[in-house]
Amino acid sequence: MAETRVVVIGGGIAGLTAAWLASGAAKVTLLEASGRFGGKLCGGEVGGVRVDLGAESMLARRPEAVELAREVGLAEELEPPSTAQAAIWTRGALRPLPSGQLMGVPGDLTALAASGVLTAEGVARAGQEGEAEVGADVSIGAYVAAKLGREVVDRLVEPLLGGVYAGHADEISLRAAVPALLPIAQRGGSLAAGVRELIARPGSGGPVFQGLRGGLGTLPEAVAAACRKNGAELRTDSPVQELHRTPEGWRVVSNGEVLHADAVILAVPAPQAASLLAAEVPAAAAELDTVEYAGMALVTMAFRRADLDTVLSGSGFLVPPVDGRAIKASTFSSNKWGWLERSAPDSFLLRTSLGRHREEAALGLPDEELVARSRAALADAVGLHAKPYDSAVTRWAGGLPQYPVGHLDRVARIRAAVAGIGGLAVCGAAYDGVGIPACVASARRAVNEVLTPGAGAPVTEGRMGA
């Protein structure tokens, strides 16, 4: 019997994971349009120091990404942040991020009051929970504002969501982005008490996030190496121009070359997926065309420790959009990651982020202007006036898919249309979550759908906890 041929289109972490999982049961070819693998997991050097220029941490309380790292030989490189002490720059001062909160939704009102993030009026309103009608879905902003007041949304939920989605709380789906809160919202009662209940659940201890020594940019490199070791063929600079169903399977055209496959996994952003599916699955393509994306820029700066003119403590700070600042966050990378401090003890690395959904004008500014704006914000926030000895600007145009109310219903319609064709599946950040664990999980689902249709069990035993 001939070996099953699988073509994976897209070489971000979802596509690489799909190739890795499928390679034990099929002949796999992965096609990546750009010159490198990894998507938003991207490492580089700033000031002679290796750092992440994209995603820098992965959620540890979901197991998929950590298990993937272990599977591809990075178990010894896993390292949690050295500090999780973050702040919020709001109302003219740097204030501690209150403990006992979930994605900015407070459960501990005493800690909220002590933080100074909200005004006295805002704290009082949070303690007088209102009523909110919740059906199958609701925006996080509308729900939290009705329950705890607008200040909680503007000064806590917005900056935390901004770090994940670069979106707007009044548009982002509660069901899609923070599903653990939906049953609490639907049953009514106290939201703060529900958050405390979630935080106190067994298994909620331990580090929330994990990183990798050398940065998360090492993860796609390790997955790609594992794929090749398992016989998969991985190609860069290989955009796909055409995708057609044939009586035998699929016809894939890349750079003029025709590849024949029994199954295809699309692990590309929604616009590219829509283009490739327009001819064969127009219903899915139409839905994918409605997915909006946010762009952002990361400014990474390297300082000599001897030049620092202020003490930088904690892991960094978030900035509520309501405060009208140029940046939306800053991460003190050398404080946050012990491996970075050890590898470059004489340097201090930090980064800022700019831009969010429909507010992406900054992405078009010259690098030097983004650095200048970041430096001005850091001077105001923490009194840092030192000049970096090196800097780098990384732009992620269309980097983060938006999850508006009804997003999961849209995803269900896309998957239903795709499933009706046979030998085809989709995965990646546009569907079940933008975080690395969610992308890994969606890749597993896609592989199961094309290699073991109708089965929920993992395809290959012995991988990722299977």
C-alpha positions, -999 to +999 in steps of 0.1 A: +000+000+000+014+034-010+024+058+018+000+086+024+012+119+010+005+151+031+014+186+021+015+212+048+012+248+036+027+272+061+058+269+082+048+288+114+046+269+146+012+253+137+025+241+103+057+228+118+038+209+145+014+194+119+044+183+099+060+168+130+029+149+140+021+136+106+056+126+096+054+094+116+024+082+096+028+098+062+052+112+037+052+150+045+062+180+025+060+214+041+059+245+020+067+279+036+064+311+015+091+331+033+127+325+038+125+310+073+103+289+095+086+299+127+062+327+118+059+350+149+085+329+167+116+347+155+150+351+171+178+375+162+207+395+177+205+430+191+237+445+204+255+411+199+229+394+222+205+367+210+169+377+218+134+370+207+120+395+181+086+380+182+067+359+208+089+354+239+069+331+262+043+303+261+015+296+285+025+268+308-009+260+322-019+246+289+004+216+282+007+215+244+035+238+238+057+227+267+051+191+256+061+199+221+094+215+233+101+183+253+093+161+224+118+178+201+146+177+226+143+211+245+133+197+279+165+209+295+161+244+280+127+252+295+129+280+320+102+301+336+105+339+340+127+351+367+101+376+378+064+380+371+062+413+389+046+436+363+032+471+366+006+493+348+016+528+338-016+547+343-029+579+358+006+594+357+025+567+376+038+532+375+015+511+396+017+473+405-005+450+385-030+439+412-028+402+423-058+380+421-069+390+385-076+369+354-069+387+321-074+420+340-107+409+356-102+414+393-111+388+419-094+405+449-109+439+454-086+447+483-055+441+461-072+462+434-077+491+458-042+489+471-027+490+436-039+525+428-046+515+393-082+527+396-096+558+412-115+556+445-147+559+425-136+531+402-128+508+431-162+516+447-180+508+414-162+475+411-174+465+446-210+472+436-215+446+409-241+453+383-262+430+362-254+417+328-274+397+303-252+370+286-263+347+259-242+324+239-215+351+237-207+387+246-177+410+243-154+410+273-156+448+275-193+450+276-197+423+301-170+435+325-182+471+323-217+461+332-205+440+361-176+460+375-175+494+358-158+510+329-126+518+347-118+481+352-121+477+314-101+507+305-073+504+329-070+466+335-087+445+308-077+466+278-039+466+285-038+429+293-059+420+262-038+443+242-007+422+249-024+391+236-047+403+207-037+439+201-075+444+199-103+462+217-121+448+247-155+460+235-152+438+204-133+407+216-154+376+223-156+364+259-163+329+247-133+328+224-107+347+244-115+338+280-138+308+278-134+300+315-154+331+324-183+323+301-201+298+325-196+323+353-212+350+332-241+328+321-250+316+356-250+352+370-239+361+405-206+377+415-179+380+388-152+388+413-161+356+433-161+336+401-126+348+393-114+339+428-129+304+423-110+300+390-077+311+405-081+287+434-088+256+413-063+227+416-036+229+390-036+267+389-003+268+408+032+268+393+045+292+367+020+307+344+045+310+315+076+292+303+104+304+281+134+287+265+170+294+271+182+311+240+146+324+233+114+309+218+130+314+184+148+281+191+116+262+192+108+262+154+144+254+147+141+223+169+108+212+155+121+216+119+151+195+128+129+168+143+107+168+112+136+163+089+150+136+111+117+118+107+118+120+069+097+151+063+108+175+035+107+212+045+110+240+020+114+277+024+108+303-003+080+281-016+047+300-019+017+281-031-001+296-060-028+270-066-047+243-047-071+220-065-091+189-056-085+159-080-101+124-081-070+111-065-065+138-039-050+172-042-029+191-067-006+218-052+013+242-073+043+259-058+068+280-078+056+263-110+061+228-095+031+205-092+029+183-061+003+156-056-011+149-022-036+127-005-042+153+021-035+190+026-032+210+059-035+247+056-015+264+083-015+300+069-032+332+080-068+336+070-063+358+039-039+333+024-062+304+033-092+322+017-073+328-015-062+291-018-097+278-009-117+302-031-120+277-060-126+245-041-143+256-008-159+290-015-180+289+016-149+286+038-131+312+018-159+337+023-158+332+060-120+334+062-122+367+042-140+382+072-112+376+097-095+409+106-059+412+118-040+437+139-005+449+132+021+458+158+058+468+160+084+457+185+113+479+194+141+461+211+169+481+227+203+471+242+218+493+269+251+490+287+243+484+323+270+509+333+250+536+314+216+530+331+205+561+350+176+545+368+168+512+385+146+490+363+127+465+384+102+438+377+093+423+343+080+455+328+048+474+325+015+476+305-001+508+292-039+513+290-049+529+257-071+553+276-039+571+288-030+580+252+007+570+254+028+561+223+036+526+235+013+499+248+038+479+268+075+475+277+092+443+288+124+444+308+138+413+291+170+411+311+150+411+343+124+387+330+146+360+316+175+346+337+191+330+307+194+365+290+209+381+321+234+352+324+244+353+287+249+391+286+256+403+322+270+437+310+240+445+288+204+453+296+178+444+270+143+457+269+116+461+243+085+481+237+054+474+216+033+499+195+001+495+175-032+477+178-062+468+157-072+498+134-045+519+152-015+508+132-002+541+118+030+537+138+040+507+117+047+530+088+070+553+107+108+551+102+127+529+127+144+559+143+111+575+150+097+544+167+129+542+188+126+578+197+090+575+207+098+544+228+127+562+245+105+592+253+079+570+268+105+551+289+118+584+302+084+595+313+074+561+328+106+550+346+131+578+343+153+560+317+173+586+298+203+565+288+210+560+251+209+524+238+240+512+221+219+492+196+183+488+186+161+468+163+125+473+150+104+443+141+071+449+123+043+424+124+019+437+099-013+416+101+002+396+128-027+390+152-061+377+142-091+393+159-117+373+178-149+393+178-182+381+193-194+351+172-158+341+162-162+305+173-194+301+153-175+314+123-147+289+129-173+261+132-187+271+098-152+271+082-144+237+096-177+223+085-172+235+049-136+222+048-146+188+063-171+183+035-144+182+009-122+155+024-085+152+029-083+189+039-079+207+073-070+241+086-050+252+117-032+281+132-039+313+152-070+323+132-091+295+148-089+284+184-065+308+201-035+330+192-012+315+218+014+289+210-003+261+229-036+268+211-017+267+177-001+234+186-034+220+196-051+231+164-023+214+144-029+181+163-066+184+154-058+191+118-036+160+115-062+138+131-088+152+107-069+143+076-052+110+087-078+096+110-111+112+099-137+112+127-112+101+153-104+122+183-073+102+194-038+114+185-024+100+153+010+090+165+015+074+199+044+086+220+042+123+209+031+152+229+016+132+257-002+108+233 
